[in-house]
Amino acid sequence: MMRNAFKMKLKAGFEVEYKKRHDEIWPELSAELSSAGVSDYSIFLDEETLTLSAVQKLSDNHTSDQLPRTEIVKKWWAYMGDIMETNPDNSPVCIPLQEVFHAD
């Protein structure tokens, strides 16, 4: 099991909407993430900078690199594209974060 962390950027004024959409995450998206070996997935919001920091666990045999090719992930990106900074394909602009400390 490995931890993966990255940051994204929320557009101003969409803090409540972002949380609402994730509170109502689609069951088929959750299932796809789980099937790809993604678990213990959290996203934190820095309200001052609107930076979203995500942390997830990936199983040893994860296929998370295949998620961008799935229809449900593409649909989710389109759904979220109006409230986040995105790439031309609607994927969120994600910047990997380097782990510099961890304690259990």
Secondary structure, 3 states (H helix, E strand, C coil): CEEEEEEEEECCCCHHHHHHHHHCCCHHHHHHHHHCCEEEEEEEEECCCCEEEEEEEECCCCCHHHHHHCHHHHHHHHHHCCCECECCCCCECCEECCCCCCCC
